[in-house]
Amino acid sequence: MKLFLFTTLLFFLVSNSYGQTNYLDNGNQQLNDNDFVAAEQTFRDAIKSDSSNLIYQNQLALSLMKQKKHGEAQKILDKILRLDSNNIGALWYSGTNNFLDKTSDPRLTIKYFEKVLPLLDESQGQYFSANWFIGKSYHVLLQSDGLTYDEVSRMLECYSTYVKLQPNANDAAKISVFVQHIKDIRPPDNVKKWINKPQ
């Protein structure tokens, strides 16, 4: 899943960028080469050349995320989402940014991936990944803050969708066991919040 975090969105961005200058190619190559500082500068230069280009802004946010500058990245993504609330790139990167930022509330990760999920084609890899992120974020909350009955149901639904679409994934068997375990032990729906701390 880690490799998939950052590479999957390039399909959305590159497929819609015909006629662009070399900024996008150069910056993305720098990202692929793990030269994140250089990529940041390339995309800052790109934005100077075209401040309205949301692809450049998304990729600048990605270069900042790769440097663990999560707060700075989120400011850029929030700006994009104010201009285009359904921008798939900004929603996806916001979800992954909040997932990777260990100081962030997992509910923010859920919020962004729930918003991007209906915009994705179910046959694309991003769709099963979004389900994984939502399930995993609820999983973290179940062990820390607790979940409502409906939130547990959503966690199980997303995890089950992920396993159905990726039955051969390295973590599929483990997730399947977890899903069945939670189904077996979950309290009834009259329990307002349930915390299930790992043993």
N, C-alpha and C positions, 0 to 999 in steps of 0.2 A: 504493500500500500504506500510506503514512503516515496518510492520513485514516482508513483502515479499522482501524488499530491500536486506536483508542479508541472508535469509534462502534458497532462490530458487537456488542459485548456488551450494549449498552443493550436490545436485543431480549429477551435472557434476563432481565434485571433488571426491566424495566418490565412485561413480560408476566406476571410473577408477583407484582406489587405492588398489586393491586386493594385498595382499602380503606385504603391508607396515608394519612398526613397529607400536607401540601404540602411536606414536607422534600425528598422525592425529586424532585418536579417542579421546585421552586425550585433545588435543588442542581444538577440536570442542566442546567437552563437556564443557570445560571452557568458550568458547564463548557462548554456550547456557545458562550457569549459570551466564552470565554477569561478569565473572572474566577476564576482558580483559587484565589486566597486566600479570596475570599468563599465559594466552593464548599466549601473545606476547613472554614470556620467553620460553614457550614450543616450539613454532615454531622457535625461534632463535636457540634453542638446536637442533631441528630437522635439520635445515639447516647446522649446524656444522657437523652433522652426514652424511648428503648427500646434498652437496651444489648445485647439479644439479637438485634437485627435485623442479619442478616449482609449484607443489601443495602446498608444505610447504611455498614457497615464497608468493603465493597468499594468503594463510591463515594468514601469518604474516602481509601482507598488510591489510587484513580485521581486524585483532586485533588492528592495529594502527588506522584505520578508526573509529573503535568503541570508541577509546580514543580521537577522533577529531584531530589526528595528520595527517591531510590530506596531507600536503607537503611530509612528510616522507613516507607515504603510496604510494604516486604517484611515488616517486623515485624508489621504489621497482617494482611497476607495469610497469613503463617505461623500466626498465631493463629486465623484463620478455618479454615485447613486442618487444624489440630489438632482443631477442633470438627466439621468436615465435610470429610473427605479427598477427597471427590468434588465439592466445590463448584465448579461450572463457572466462575463469576465469578472466584473466587480463583485457580483454576488458570490461566485465561486471562490475568488481570492479572499473575500471577507470571511467566508466559512473556514477556509484552510488557515488563514491568518489567526483567527480566534482559536482554532483548534491547537495550533502550534504555540500560541502565547499562553504559557502556563499560569499567568496572572489573570487571564480572561475567564469570564463566566461561560461554562459549556452551553448555557442556554442561548448565547449569542451565536455559537456555531450552529446550533439547531435552527435558529431563526433564519440564518442566511441560506442554509441548505434546504430548508423547507420551502423557501421562496424560489430557489433556483430549480428545484425538482420538477415542477410542472412545465418548465421551459425546456427540459431535456428530452431527447428521444430515448425511449426505453431500450432501444437496440445499441445505444452508445455506452461505452465504458463509464462515462461520467455518471450515468444513471445509477448503476450499481454502487459506484463509489460514494455518491451522495447518500444513498441508503446506509452504507457502512458508517459514514461520519455521523449521521443522525443516531443510529443505533448505539455507536460507541460513546457518543456524548451523553445520551440518556443512561448508559451503563455506568459511566463515571458518576453521574448525579445520583443514581440509585445507591451507590456505595458511600456517598458523601452527604448530600442534602436530603435525599429521599425523593420519591416520585408518587404522583397520584395514580390511581388505578388506570385512568386513560393514558397517562404518560407511559406507564409500563406496557400497556397494549401497543402504543406506537413504537416503543423500543423493539418489542417482539416482532411487530409487523415489518419494520425496516431491516432488522437482522435477518428475518426469514426471507425477505425479498433478495437481500444480498446473497445469501446461501443458495437460493434457487437459481440466481443468475450466474453465480460463480461457484458451482459445486466442487470444483477442483482447486480452489484457492487454499493456500497454506493454513489459513485460520478457519476454514469452513466447518470442519468437524468439531473444533473446539466451540465455535459459536453455536452450532446445532445442539451440542450437549448443554450449553448454558441456557439456550432458549427453552429446552424441554425442562430443565431444572427449575427455571423461574415459573413456568406454567404449572409445575407440580406444587410449588410452595407458596405462590403468591397469595396474599390475603384477599378476602372478598372486597367488593367495591364500596362497602360502607366504611372501610379504613381510609381516612383522608390522605395520609401520606405514609409510605413504606420505605424504610431504609434497610438495605440488605448488605451489611458490611462483609467483606471477604473474610473467611475463617483463617 
